[in-house]
Every structure is written in structure tokens, then in C-alpha cells.
Amino acid sequence: MSTIQADSVAPHGDTPAGGGTGPQEPYVEVLPARDVPLGGPRAMTVRRTLPQRTRPLIGAWCFVDHYGPDDVAETGGMDVAPHPHTGLQTVSWLFSGEIEHRDSLGVHALVRPGELNIMTGGHGISHSEVSTSATTVLHGVQLWVALPEQHRHTARDFRHHVPQPVLLDGGGEARVFLGSLAGDTSPVPTFTPLLGAELTLRPHATTTLTVDPAFEHGLLVDRGDIRMAGTPLRSADLGYLAPGAASLTLTNTTDAPARMVLLGGPPFEERIVMWWNFIGRTHQDIVEAREEWQRNSDRFGTVPGYPGNRLPAPTLPGTALKPRGNPRPHGTG
């Protein structure tokens, strides 16, 4: 998806279970969502939890948009004209609906519920995203992954994967679209270690997942009320857990099934500049990418088959864009 990045709200935190006195539960920081309109007069509104001012990334995950369920007869659905990307990968994951993807690699694909589509921008790519006529309700997440310095100019790429459900102890399922969890491993390669999985829990079910203690984790709640390591999370909240935990306990406290997306990875040590659809390391990286998009250079290629014009780049701010990185994990001093 394409939008100008506005200032994010600062996160709020809940105290650990037991008022912070019990050693059994790690600290969970709660990152609330903010509403962001995408597009024109019939803008599609998304709930954004990354980036935030105080926490730009979780692992290499640098962008989390959560949208729907939207009745496309009322909202108009999704119609994002060709736009560019640099220095990142886009990860598309749907709960309902169908999106037509076209890109300058020549890929024409459909994004469907439970199927991973991951596009690598690297040095430069452009693509469009349009909900299909078969879509009545559009609901899903759009995620970005920052590429590390040694790979941020890599070639364009596109991968598709359909993960199979894995049963979770306690009553639930996982679909692991990146990395490893619950005895399943995605075959899709990544440029840094990553975890991405959709989780569902039955009413009042509790499951404990074995996780990599070198990873920090983020749990985005789609539906239901969840306790993550003892901390309550509501729909659209993103719970953050710092590295150190070897397991993660999740409880659905409602009478209906709950659904979440679990993201993870080792802390991303590089500072990035993220503006519009570009990720670089300096203000000048962004200036150059914007200028090449505006003059229609070969860097981004063209998107065949989209019945409309490209999105023009917005105007850069009057001050230099500054690199951002994450703070030290909670409790490290």
C-alpha cells in the first residue's frame, strides 16, 4: 500500500501480570493503532501500529497496516495505482477478499486468504494493488520488512507460498508464512531471520509457544481479547516482547474464536530512513529515489496492465529526514 508516513503516536504500556512483582511473566509493551486514510475521497482507512515514534521496528519488520473487515460496496475496496519501493520487502496476508497484484517484474498474481505473497523491492520495483470484483469483504494486513545494508540494493523478486495449518496445544492453529514455529518451517528465504505466522485460538483456549529467545516479537490482534504473557491486548493492539523469552503464552479470554499475527526477528541494528514507499539510510537516498521515480527512470520499471496512471511522489518535507532506530529493550537499563 502507498501512503505518506505521518508522525506516529507514542506507545502506551500495561504493567506485567501481578503488578510487575511476579517473575513468571515477561514485560509486554502495548503499541496502540492509529487510523490512517489511504487514497482519495473514498479513502480506505487502515490501522497502523508500526512504525511508532519510539519503536520503528520489531526485528526487521518496519511497517504494519491492519485493515477491514470492509464492505467494498460501501468503501470502494482497494485501488492503489502503480507506486515504487526501495530497500524493503512487502508481505501481503489476507483474512478475506482477493487482491490483484501486478509489478514491474512482470508478475501478475492474486493475493488470497491464507496465502503469502512477498515482493522484494531492493534497488527498485513498482507495483499496483486492486481488490477484485469477487471481493465483498476486504480484510487483512500489509507488512514491510527492511532489508539489511548488504542486501538493500538486491534485485527484484516475488514469491508465493501457501502454508498448511499446524495444530497448537490448547486448541488452535498456526499458519507459518515466514520462519519457524510450532514444528513448521516456511520454505521462503529471507534476508534476515524472521518469523511471521497467523494464529487462531478457540474460545478461552491457552497455548504456550516455544520461541527463539534471540528474537523480539510483536503480536497483532485481529479479533478477540488476548492475554500475551499475562498482559491484555484488544483488537488492533500490537503487543511487543523484548528478546530473552524462550516461550510465549497466549490466552483467548473471549467466548468466540480469536485471530492474531505473530511477527518476530532479532533486533535490527541498523538505523533507517523511511519515507513514503522508500527505505534508505540517508536523506539523500530518499531524494535520489524520489527523483528517479518522478522522471520515470528504469530503476523502477513499469507495471503492465494497470488501467490508469502512476502515483506521483509527494513533496519532501522542508527539513532533512533523520535515520531512526529502536530503543534498547525494556529492562536493559
N, C-alpha and C positions, 0 to 999 in steps of 0.2 A: 504494500500500500504506500501511498505517497502523501506526505503532509509536511508542513514546516514544523520543526521541533520548537515548542514553546517551553518556557521555564516550567519545571516540574514542581509539584508540591513536595514539601519535606515529609519524610515518613513519620508515622507515629508508632509507638511500641507498646505492647502489652507486657505486663510483668510475667515472669515464668510462673508455672503452676505452683501453688502453695505460697504465693507472695514472694518468690525468689529465694526461699530458705531451703528448699529441697534440692539435693544434688542430683536427683534421678532424672530431671528434665533439663535439656539444654535451652538456652535463651533463644526465643524466636522473635524477630523484628517483623512487625506488620507494616507492609507497604500498601497504602490505600490507592485506589484507582482514581483517575480524573477523566472527565469526559472531554473528548477531542473530536470536533467535526471534520470529516474528510469530504472534500469536493465542494460543489457549488450550492445553489439554492435548496436542492433536495439532498443536503449533505447526509452521509451515513455517519452516525456517531459511534465511536469506539471508546472503550475504557482502557486507559493506558496506565500501566504500573512500572514499566521501565522505558526510558531512563528516569531516575529521580535525581534531584539536585545532590543529595547526599549518598546515593548509591546508583551510579550509572550502569553497572554491570553485575551479573551473577555468573561467575565463570566467564566464558566468552559471550554469553547471552547479553545483548545490549539493548533489546527492544522487545516489548511485549504489548501487543494490542489484542483486546478481547472484545468481540462484538456479537450482537444478537442475544436471543433469537429475534430476528427482524422479519416481519411480514413484508415481503418485497412488493406486494400490491400497494402498500402504504408508503414504504421508504424508497422504492425505485431500485433497490438492490445495489449491487456493486458495479461500477463502470469507471475503472481507473485507466486513463489513456496511457500510451507508452511514456515511460519515465526511466531515468537512469539509476544505476547503483555502482558504487566502487567500494572496495575494501571490506566486503561483507558477504554473507550468505543469507538468503531469505528462506524461511521454513514455514510452509503453509500446512495447517491442520484444521480440518472441518469436523463439526459435530452434525451439521445438517446443511443441505443445499449442494450446489455444484458451481464451480468457478472455472471458466475457460482461461487458460494461460497461454500466451504467445510471447516469444522472446527473440532477441537478435541472434541467438544461436541457431534459430530455425525450428525450435521446439514448439509444437502445438499440442498441449496436454490438458486434461481435465483434472481438477482437484476435487476429490470426493471424500465423504466422511470415512475416517479410519485409514486414509492413505496418505503417505508422506510425499510431498513434492519439495525438493530442496534445490535451490538455484544458487550458483556461485557467481558473484559479480566480479571479484578480483579486480583486475585493471579497469574493467568497464563492461557493462551489459545494459540492455534496456528491455523492458517487458510491459505487457498490459495484463489487466485482470478484470474479467467481466463475468458476473453471475449469469448462468444460462437460463433459457426460457423454462427449463424443467424445475427451476428452483422456486419454491413457495415460501420457505423459511430459511434464512441465511444465518448461520451460527458457527463461530469458530474462533481461532486465534491466528494472528500473523506474528511471526517471531523473526528476529535478526540475530546473527552470530557475527561478532567482529573477527576478522582474520588477523592472525599474528603478523608481525612485520615481515618475516621471511616469506610469507605467502600472500600478502595483501595485493600483489600485482599478478596473481596467478590467472590462468586462462579461464574463460567462461566454461560453465559446466551445468548440467541438470541431471538430477537423479530422482527416481521414483521407487517407492518401496511400500509394500502392504504388510505391516506386522500382524502376526496372529495373536489372539488373546492368550494370556497366561493367567492361570488361577492364582489368587492370593490367599494366603492363610487368613482365616477370619471371615471370609465372604466378600470377594471382589475379584476384579480382573485388572490386568495391566496390558497395554499395548506399547511396546518399547520401540520407538521410531528412531532413536539415536542412542548409542552407547549400550550399557548392560544393566539389567535389573531383574530381580526375581527369577534368575536362572536363564534369562533370554538375552541375546545379543543381536543388535541390528547389524546387517552387513554393510551399511552405508558408511564410507570412510569420512573422517572429519580431520580438520587441520589442528585442532587441539582436543584433548579429551573432553567429551561432552556426555550428558545424559538428557534424554527427552522421552517422556512417556505419558500417555493418558492413563489415568487410574479411575476406576469406579469402585464404590463401596456400597454394599447393601444397607438397608436401614439399620442403624445402631451397631454396625459392624466395626470392629477394630482390627487393624493389621499392623504388623511390625516388619519393616523392610530393612534388609541389610544394604547399607550404602557405603560408598568409598569415603573414609574419614579425611582424605586429602581434598575432597570436593566441598564447595559451598553449594547450597541447594535453595531453590525457590519453588514454592508450591502455590500455583494459581488455582483458586477455587472457581469452578464454573457454576455449579449448583450444589446446594446443601450447606449445612453448617458443620465445619470440620474443627476438630482439635488436633493441632500439629504439635507434637511433643508437649502436650498439655495446654497450648495456647489457642484460644478460639479464633477462627477465621470465618468471615462471612463471604457470600458470593461476591466475586470480583476482587477480593483481597489477594495479595501476594505475600506469603509468609517466607521470611528469609532465615536460613540457618547457616551459621558460620562453619568452617571446617572444624573437624575434631570428632564428630559423632560417627560411630560405626553402625548405628541403626536409627531408624526413624519410625515413630509410632503415630498412626493416623486413626482417628475415630470419627465416624459419621454420627452426629448427635440427633439426626432428624428421623422422621418416620418414612422418608422417601429415599430412593437411591441418590447418591452423591457422585459428582464427577469433578476431577481435578486434572491439572497438567503439572507434572514434576519435572523441573529443569535443574541441571547441575553441571559442575565443572570445577577444576582447580582455579583459584583466583587468577584473574587476567592481570598480569603485572604491568602491562604497557598502558600508557595514557593515550587516549584517542580524542580526536576532534570529530564530532558527529553533527552534521547539519544537513537538513533536507534529506536526501537519499544517499548522501556520501559519508564515508568514514575515511579519515586520513590521520595524520599525525601532527600536521601544522595547518595554520590558517591558509598558507599558500597552496597546500594540497587541495583544499576546498575551492579556492579561487580558480585554480587551473582546471579542475574537473567541471566546475560550473561553466567556465568559458568554452570548454570543448563541447559541452552539451549544447550550449546556445548556438554555436556555429556549426552544429551538426557534423562533427568530426567523425572519423572512422572508429574512434575509441569505443563508442557505444553501439555502433551498428544501427540497423533499422529493424523494426518489428513488422513483418509481413502480415497482412490480413486484417489489421485493425481498421475499422471504418471511421477514421477520424484523425485529428491532428495530435501531435505530441504535446505533452505538458511542458510549458515553458518553466524555466527555473525562476524561483522568486528572487527578489533583490537581497543581496547580502546585507547584514547589519552594518552600521557605521563604525563599529569597533571590531578589533581583531578577535576571532574565535579562539578560545583558550582550550588546551587539552584538559581532559578530565580523567580521573581515575577513582577507584573506590577507596574509602577509608579503611583503616585497619579493622579487622574483625572485632566484634563486641567482646569485651573481656580480656583483650590482649594488652591493655594498658596504654 
